[in-house]
Amino acid sequence: MVRILFYRGKCIGCNACVEVAPERWRVSKRDGRCTLIEGKEKKGIYKALVGLEEYEQNLQAAQNCPVKIIQVEIVKKRH
């Protein structure tokens, strides 16, 4: 599993994440900030657990983010 953490309140809406991982990211028409698709919000931090096949694209999204508000890490599946 891959965990994606996203600090949306600090997003500047540059679209870098959407360009490399459009299946997981989109720009909100409401406020112009990026949105983590299927992300669950808790205390301003959005989190999504996705399959390993999404790791490389989302890691690239995190690296391309100019404000460095995306974290991507491989986590072990809980039993």
FENTAJO-V964253 format. One record per pair of residues at least 12 apart in sequence whose ideal C-beta (glycine too) atoms are under 7 Angstrom apart, sorted by the first residue. I is the first residue (numbers start at 1). J is the second residue. Records with the same first field share a line. If there is no record, write none. Layout:
# FENTAJO-V964253
I: J ; J
This chain:
# FENTAJO-V964253
1: 49 ; 75 ; 77
2: 50 ; 51 ; 52 ; 54 ; 55 ; 58 ; 72 ; 74
3: 47 ; 49 ; 73 ; 75
4: 36 ; 47 ; 48 ; 50 ; 58 ; 70 ; 72
5: 45 ; 47 ; 71
6: 36 ; 39 ; 46 ; 69 ; 70
7: 44 ; 45 ; 69
8: 33 ; 44 ; 46
9: 44
10: 67 ; 69
11: 33 ; 34 ; 69
12: 67
13: 27 ; 32 ; 33 ; 34
14: 66
15: 27 ; 34
16: 61 ; 64 ; 65 ; 66
17: 34 ; 61 ; 64 ; 65 ; 70
18: 34
20: 57 ; 60 ; 61 ; 64
21: 57 ; 58 ; 61
24: 36 ; 37 ; 50 ; 54 ; 58
25: 37 ; 61
36: 48
55: 72 ; 74
58: 72
59: 72
